[in-house]
């Protein structure tokens, strides 16, 4: 099982995604983040050619949320990467 990230329900926290190994010299053209219902994508951005960032908040204590980043590159490649965030009181 994949070990999830842990976030307090009162936190607003950023999670970077490093796509450089997957895309090589290609460039991210579009990026979309989707989180399970009950977990909020506050904002997201493409940082540079190979990195994206999402800010997350909310959630219910002891619930695990999937957060997926789907990108499209200038070269026509499409990738998705899912992380899991466990909400815990800290």
Buried (B, 14 or more C-beta within 10 A) or exposed (E): EEEBBEBBBEBEBEBEBEBEEBBEEBEBBEBEBEBBEEBBBEEBEBEEBBBBBBBBBBBEEEBBBEBBBBBBBEEEBEBEBEBBBBBBEE
